Amino acid sequence: MKILILGAGQVGSSAAYHLSREEANEVTVVDMSTDTLRELQDRLDIRTVVGHAAYPDVLDRAGANDADIVVALTDSDETNMVACQVAYTLYHTPTKIARIRSAEYMQAKSLFTQDAMPVDVRISPEQLVCEHIEQLILYPGALQVLEFAGGKVRLVGARADRDGLLVGKQISTLKEHIPNTEGRIAAIYRAGKAMLPDGDTIIQEGDEVFFIAARQDIRVFMSEMRKLEDPVRRVVIAGGGNIGVRLAMALEQTNQVKIIERNPKRAKAISEILNKAIVLVGDAADEELLLEENIDNVDVFCGLTNAEEANILSAMLAKRLGAKKVMALINRPSYAELVEAGSIDVAISPQQVTIGSLLAHVRRGDVVKVHSLRRGAAEAIEAVAHGTADESKVVGKSIEDIELPRGTNIVALVRGEQVIIAHHDTMIETDDHVIMFMTDRRRIEHLENLFQVGVSFI
């Protein structure tokens, strides 16, 4: 598959890294910065072109005439939209994906049609990150909360602690603990290494456990891994940028929200947008300010400024002063791994949150949802089974008879409104939404092939 990525910023570079690692992809990256492209080319097996992402001659040099997908990820919404327009008008590019940051554009749905602005998929990293944080606040104690099948099923990652009911026991005893619920442990990470569990596996304190269950059963399963935490009431947000304001707007009706912004003019503008949230002018890394605002009574502190160092420092300070849980927005994967091993509870990576949304539209077969996990090493995937038993490699077969790539588990099926937790003898039917956990995403091509039937289903 020929993929053209426009923009080599943090999101664009992350997309290039993930997509170029898959053998079936030929990736070309366009950017104005020669130095950035040279650095990317030194690390990745990609082609690069220097130039403005929306200029026809630049797109022509980049190979837009036979590209399967154009992914416009520059910092400018307008550049991304025009690039998609040029790719459609001149080259009839089949799939056009654009990063759109502005809420004003995102809300104008009638704008994005083939007759107007031909963008097939709009991705807003800010909105995706905001939704990700909302889920973490809704389920205190979770490290990740991922939705599948329109929210009917959720995959949750949580760290097992000594208060968890299942900790120190075999997974097979789960049915005895919670007999009237359906769920499954999809994967365990112990000391950073992946394990595909079976009934004899014993959950240990410190394990990072990923489990899948119907939405209404999530809190019950959480109690098996760790002591249930009280619902979040008080939230402090550091940073009044796009993400901070969106999160405040999403939470202010149900939570006590305070937002700290350094710039007085920006703070005033935010206060006019928000209805209930309190806007404070100041530095979130100011100890006196945090103490004045009773940081020790805060349930969640979110460092969401544009400077990751400031996010890390303010979150660490808030934790030391008594905040129950702290999160920090961190762009560099190496930083994220370091801080999560220390005093910061959750490191939020915009690239990791965003890349899943992008991968769902790049995968072959009818893949409708992809979540990137463990800094991109693992994936949780939702794919739709098509065709008859004669045409498909999965339809009409029990799970134990499907040749899954090593490190891959089918964990659940959604059949209409019914959620079916997968067992070895579960049969897959046409139009089932199949949810899988893959600990080694390098084997994705094998998995894609399983869900391909013919041209009409690709």
N, C-alpha and C positions, 0 to 999 in steps of 0.2 A: 504494500500500500504506500503510495507516494503522499507524504504529508508535508505541507508548507506551513511553518510557524513564523508568524510576523511579530517581532519583538523579542529581545533577549534579556528582558528584565527578570525579576525573581520568578514570576509565574511562567514566563516563556522558557527560561532556562530549565526550570523543573520539568516542564512538559517535554522539552527536548531530551532531557536525561531519561525520563521514563519510557518515552516512545522509541528512542534510538536503541534501547537495550533489547528490543524485540526484533528478532531476525527478519520478520516479514515486512518491516517498515523501512522506507527510505526517507530520511528526514532532512529537510533544508530549512535553515534559519536565516531570516532577514533582520538586519538591525542597522542603525546609523553608526554605531560604535565599532570601529575596526578592532580595538583592543578587546572588547567584550567577546566579539566573535572569534578572535584568535584564541582566547582563553578557553572558550567552549570547544573549539575544534581540537585543541590539545587534549581535552578530556574525553570527548565523545566521537563516535564514528558518524559524523554528519557533514553535510555540505553547507557552506555559508555564503551569503551574498550581502554586500554592503549597499545600503540605500534606503530611501524612504519607502515605508511599507505599502503605501497606497499608490505609488507611481506605476503606471502601466509598464514602462520599460524595465523597472526593477522586478516587478512580478514576472515579466517575460523571461528575464535572465535567471530568475529563481525556479523556473519550470512550471509556472502556473497553468500553462497550456495543457499539461497532462496530469496535473495533481488531482488526487482523489478527494483530499480534504485541505481546506485553508483554515488555519486557526489564527485569528488576529488577536494578539495579546499585548499590544503596545499600551502605554499609559494614557493614550488619548482615545476616548470613545469615538470621536468623530473620525479619526484615522482608521480605526477598526471597522467602522460601518462603511466608510468609503472603499476600503480595501476589499470588503466582501462584495460591494456593488460592482467594482471593477472586475473582480474575479468571475462574477456571474455574467456580466455583460459581454466581456471579451472572450472568456474561456469556458463558460458554462460549467464551472466547477460544481460537482455534484453536492458536496456538503461544505457549508460555510459556518464557522463558529466564531463568535466575537465576544470579547470581554467588554461588558458594558457596566461602568461603575455608577453612572448617574441614575438615581431613582426616577427622575423625570422621564428618561428614555425607557427604562424598564417597565414603567407603568403604561406607556403608550403602546399597547399590544397590537393595535391595528396598523402601526407604523411598519412592523416587521412582516411583510408579505413579499412574495416574489415580484409583485407588480410595483411595490414601493421600495423598501429597503430589504434586499434579499439576504437576511441573516436567518439561517435555519435554527441555530441554537445560540441563546444568549447566556453568558456566564457572568455572574457578579460575585467575585471573591468576597467582597464585603458582606453581601447578603448571606452567602454560604457560611462564612465564619460566624456571623451573628446567630444563625439558626443552630450551628454546632454548639455555641456557648449556651444558648437557651436550653438545649437538651441536657447539657451537663448540670445546669442549675435545677432543672426539673427532676433529675435523678441524682441527688447528692451521693457522692461516693463513687460514681462512675468515672472512668477515664475516657471512655468513648461510648456514644450512643448512636447507632446507625439504623436508619429506617429502610424497610423493604416493602414491596407490594402495597404501595400507597399508605404505609403506616400500620398495616395489619400485623407486621412482624418487626421485631427489633433485635439487633445484635448489640450486646452490651459488653464492654470490657471493664473489669473491676479487679483491684488488687485484693487478694485474700488476706485477711488478718485473723488473729487468734480468736476473735469473737464470732467468726463465721460458723454457722452450724455444721457445714460440711467439711471444714478444715480439719485435717487429720484422719479423714474417713475416705473410704472408697467411693468413687462416683456412682457405683451401682446402688448405693444406699439412698440416692437422691429421691427415688420413687417412694421410699418409706417416709421420708421427711415431708414431702409435699405430694401426696397421692392424687390429688384432684387437679393437678396442673400438668401441662405438656411443655417440655422444654428440653434443651440438650446443650451440653458443653461442647463447643465447636473446636476449641484449641486452648492450649495452655503454654505460656512462656515462662520458663524457669531459668533464672540466671541468664536471661536474654536469649535462650535457645528454645526453638519451637518444639512442642510435643503434640502429637495427635492422640488424644486420650482414648482409653477404652474403659470398660466397667471396673477393672481392677486398679486403675490409676488412683493414687491417693493425693488429694489436694493438700498442698503444703503452704504454710504461712509465707507470704511474699510472692506467691505465684500470681502472674497476670492471667486472669481467666476470661476467656470470651465465651459467652453463652447466648443462645438464641431462644426466644420465647414470644408468645403472643403479647401484645402491648399491655393487657390487663394483668399479666403475670410477672412483669419485670421486677417489681419491688419484692415479691415473694422470693424470686431467685437471688436477688441482691442479698437478702438476709442469710442465704446459704454461704455467701462468700465473706460477708463482713457485717458488723452490727449496723442496723439501719440508722441513718442519720435523720435528724429532724428536717422538715421542709425549710427551704431557704426563705428568709424574710428580708434581711437587710443586705443590700448589694452596693458596693462602692466601685465606680468605674473611673480609672485614670485615663484621661485622654478624650477630648471632645471631637475627634475626627469622625469620618463616615461610620466606622464600625461602632465606636463608642456611643454615638448619638442613636444609631439604629437599635442597639441593644437597650439603651435607656428607654426608647419609645416602646419597645416590645415588652419591657418588664414593669414599667411604671404603674400600670393598672393593678398589678397583683403583688408587687414588692415595694419596699421602701428603698428608693434609689437615690444615690448621690453621685454626681459626676464632677470630677476635678479637672479643670482646664486652665492652662498657664496664661493663655492669651485673653486679656480682658474683653476685647472686641468679639472674639469668637465665643467667649462665655456668655456675653449678652445676647448674641444671636441664637445660641442654643437655648437659653432660658425662654426665649419667645416661641420656640418650636415645641418644647416640652410642656406638658400639662401639670404633672404632679412631681416629677423628679426635681431635686434640689441641685442647683448648679453652683459650684464653689470655684473661686479664682485662686489659683495657687499651684504649688509644685507637689505632685503626689509622693515625691521622695523627701518631703519636709516632715521630719518627725513630729514637730510641734503641731502642725496642721492635722496630722493623722490622730494624734492623741486628743486634740480638741474635738475631733469628730467621732470620738469613742470607737476607734478602730477595733478595740478588743471585743466589742459587741457585734461586729460585722460577720455575717455568715460567709460571704464570698467577696473577695477583692479581685478585680480584673485589671491588669495592666495592658492597656490597648492603645498606647501612643504610637507614633510613627517611628520612635527610636527604641529598638529592642533592648539596648543596654539600660535605658530608663525603665522599661517594663520589668526587667529582671530585678533591678535594684529596688524599685518601689514595692514589688511583690514580696521580695525577701524581707524588706523592712516591715511591711504590713504583717507578715507572718510572725516576725519576731515580737511585734507589739501586740499580738493576740488575735489576729484575724483567723477564723476557723479554717478557711480554705482560700488559697490564692492561685490565680491563673495569670499567665503572661503570654502575650503575643510575641512569638520568636520566629524570625525568618530563617536563620541558619540552622540546619539540622544538627550540626556539631554542638551548638549552644543548647539546643533543646534537650539532647541526651544528657548533657552535663547538669543542667539545672533540675531536671526531673529526678536525678539521683540525689539531689540536695533538698533544700527547703521549699521549693516550688512544687505544688501539687500537680498542676497540669500545664504543660507547655503546648500552646496552640500554634500550629504551623499552617499559615494561609495556603502555602503551596500544596500540602498534603490534603487539606480539605477540598481545595479546588480541583486537584488533578483527577479525583474520582469522577467528578461531573464531566470532565473532558473525556476520560477513558471510556465511559459508557457509550460515547458516540463514535469511538474509533474502533472498538472491538468488532470483529466479524461474528456472524451468528446474531440472533436476536437478543442481544445483551441490553437490558433496560436500566441496570443500576450497577455502579462499581464504587466501592469504597477502598481507598488506599490506606493500609495499616502498617504499623511498625516501620515508619520512615520509608515507606514504599517497598519494603521487602515482601509484604503479604497483601492479599486482596480479599475482600468479600464481594461476591458477584451474584447478581440476580439475572438469570437467563430464562427465556421462554422456550419450551420444548414444542417443536412443530413436526408435522408430517405424520405418517403412519408407521407402524412397527417395521414395515419393509423398507421405508425410506430413511428412517431416523436411527441414529446410533444409541439413542436413549429411550425413545418412546416404546412402551410395551415391555420394558425390561425392569427387573428389580435392581435396586442400587448395588447389591453385591455382584451383579453380573456386568456392571458398567466398568469399562477399563479407564478409571480415573487416573490422571497423572499423580505421581508420588507427592504426598504432602497435601492432597486435596480431599476435602470432606463434603458430601452433600448433607446439609444439616436440616433443611426444611423445604416443604413444598407449599405453595398456596394455590388451591384449586377453587376458583370462584371466590366465595367468601370464606371457605374453609381453610384453616391453617393446619398442616399435617407435619408433625415433627418426624424427621426421617429415621427409619430403622433399616437394617440390612435387607429386609424382605419387602420394603415399600416399593410399589410399582409406580413408574412415571407414566402419565397419560398426556395426550395431546393438549396443548395450551396450558399445561402446568407451569407456574413460575417456580423455577428451581433455584434455591439459595445455597451457595457454596462458599466454603472458606478455603483459601489457598495459601499455604505457608511459604511456598516458593513460586513467586510470580513469573519466574523465568520459563516456567512450563505452560504459560498462558496459551500458546499456539495449539498445543495438544487439546486443551480444554475448549477452545473456540471451535476446533474441528468437530468435536462431539455434538455441538449444537447447530452445525451447518447441515442443511438438507439438500438444497439446490439453489439455483439462481434466484428463484422467487422468494426464498426465505432469508437471503443474505441482507 
